[in-house]
Amino acid sequence: MIGIIIGTNRHNSVSRKVGIYYQNLLKILGQESQIIDLADLPEDFTFSALYHNSGKNQDFNSFQKIIDETQKFVFIVPEYNGSFPGVLKTFFDGLRYPDSFNNKKAALVGISAGVLGNAVGLGHLNDILSYMGTDVLGLRMKLGNMKAHFNGEEFTFDVYRNFIEKQAKALVAF
């Protein structure tokens, strides 16, 4: 099972649509997956599930259980203010440390309206995951100019389609 983490809590996001695309690709490759959408986090989790309240929010604990049971992840991460969304960092902060992502594997997919495909944000995310003991696949997708290359269901740019398929195959074998 591969967990596809949608790295924003924005409802009906492009990130989720890319996550669904990735999930369909994994299905074609014979790999089961589950979408873990941060839009489904409890709205008050920053107060009810972190620090002195760790483990007390049952809705957040269901996310912890999924993370515990999953060994491989794909992070679909939009660019927010030159990095990744703060909700993703807060999600990490709410999970049990140090073992939630320790000795697990991850692939990174950055998306943006600009040309860099969230390259800087993926660098920041890689640093955090490395600190948490996660093995990150070297092939990182930096998908820029999304409005021109993704119609909401399919990538219209062959280069992106081919690289995503290559990354998905590498993650399955990782």
C-alpha positions in Angstrom: 0.0 0.0 0.0 1.3 3.4 -1.0 -0.1 6.5 0.8 -0.6 9.5 -1.4 -0.4 12.6 0.8 -2.2 15.6 -0.6 0.0 18.4 0.9 -2.6 21.1 1.2 -5.9 21.5 3.1 -7.5 23.4 0.3 -10.7 21.6 -0.8 -11.0 20.5 -4.4 -7.4 21.3 -5.0 -5.3 20.7 -8.1 -3.0 18.7 -5.8 -5.9 16.3 -5.0 -6.6 15.9 -8.8 -2.9 15.1 -9.4 -3.1 12.7 -6.5 -6.0 10.9 -8.1 -4.1 10.8 -11.4 -1.2 9.2 -9.5 -3.5 6.8 -7.8 -4.9 5.6 -11.2 -1.3 5.2 -12.5 -0.4 3.1 -9.5 -3.5 1.0 -10.1 -2.4 0.3 -13.7 1.0 -0.8 -12.2 -0.8 -3.2 -9.9 -0.1 -1.2 -6.8 -2.7 -0.4 -4.2 -2.8 3.1 -2.8 -4.7 5.3 -0.5 -5.2 9.1 -0.7 -4.4 10.9 2.6 -5.9 14.3 2.0 -5.0 17.0 4.5 -8.3 18.7 3.6 -9.8 16.0 5.8 -7.8 17.0 8.9 -9.9 18.1 11.8 -10.2 21.9 11.5 -8.9 22.5 15.1 -6.1 19.9 15.0 -3.4 22.5 15.6 -5.0 23.0 19.1 -6.6 19.7 19.8 -3.9 17.2 18.6 -0.5 18.8 19.1 1.8 19.4 22.1 0.0 18.7 25.4 -3.0 17.3 23.5 -0.9 14.8 21.6 -3.0 11.6 21.1 -6.2 13.1 22.4 -7.9 13.9 19.1 -9.4 10.7 17.7 -10.0 12.2 14.3 -6.3 13.1 14.0 -5.3 9.7 15.5 -6.9 8.1 12.5 -4.3 9.8 10.4 -1.5 8.6 12.7 -2.9 5.0 12.3 -2.7 5.3 8.5 0.8 6.6 8.6 1.8 3.8 11.0 0.4 1.2 8.6 2.0 2.6 5.5 5.6 2.1 4.4 5.7 4.1 1.1 4.4 7.6 0.4 3.9 10.0 -2.5 3.7 13.6 -1.5 1.8 15.9 -3.9 2.9 19.3 -2.8 1.8 22.7 -4.2 3.9 25.8 -4.0 2.8 28.2 -1.4 4.9 31.4 -0.8 8.0 29.8 -2.3 7.8 26.6 -0.3 5.1 24.1 0.7 1.9 24.7 2.7 2.3 25.2 6.4 -0.5 22.7 7.1 1.9 19.9 5.9 4.6 21.0 8.4 1.9 21.2 11.1 0.7 17.7 10.1 4.3 16.4 10.6 4.5 18.2 14.0 1.3 16.5 15.1 2.5 13.0 14.3 4.4 10.9 16.8 8.1 11.5 16.6 10.6 10.1 15.9 9.1 6.9 14.3 6.2 8.1 12.2 8.3 8.3 9.0 11.5 6.6 10.2 12.8 4.0 7.8 9.9 4.6 5.3 10.2 5.6 1.7 8.8 8.6 -0.1 8.5 10.1 -3.6 8.1 13.9 -4.0 5.9 15.7 -6.6 5.9 19.4 -6.6 3.3 21.5 -8.5 3.1 25.2 -9.3 1.5 27.7 -11.6 5.0 29.1 -12.1 7.8 27.4 -14.1 9.9 25.8 -11.2 7.3 23.2 -10.1 7.9 24.0 -6.4 11.6 23.0 -6.6 12.4 25.1 -3.5 9.5 23.6 -1.5 10.6 20.1 -2.4 14.1 20.9 -1.1 12.6 22.1 2.2 10.4 19.0 2.4 13.3 16.7 1.6 15.3 18.2 4.5 12.4 17.6 6.9 11.8 14.0 5.7 15.5 13.3 5.9 15.6 14.6 9.5 12.6 12.2 10.2 14.6 9.3 8.8 12.7 8.9 5.6 14.4 7.5 2.4 13.5 9.9 -0.4 13.5 8.7 -4.0 16.0 10.7 -6.0 13.7 11.3 -8.9 11.6 14.3 -7.9 8.8 15.6 -10.1 8.8 19.4 -10.5 5.7 20.1 -12.4 5.5 23.8 -13.3 3.1 25.7 -15.5 0.3 23.4 -14.4 -2.5 25.4 -16.1 -0.9 24.7 -19.4 0.0 21.0 -18.8 -2.8 19.5 -16.7 -6.5 19.6 -17.6 -7.8 18.5 -14.2 -7.7 14.8 -15.1 -4.8 14.2 -17.4 -1.4 15.6 -18.1 -1.4 17.1 -21.6 2.4 17.3 -21.7 4.1 14.1 -22.7 7.3 14.9 -20.8 5.4 15.2 -17.5 3.4 12.0 -18.2 6.5 10.0 -19.0 8.4 11.2 -15.9 5.5 10.6 -13.6 5.2 7.1 -14.9 9.0 6.6 -14.5 8.8 7.9 -10.9 5.8 5.7 -10.0 7.6 2.6 -11.3 10.7 3.5 -9.3 8.6 4.0 -6.2 7.0 0.6 -6.5 10.4 -1.0 -6.9 12.0 1.2 -4.2 
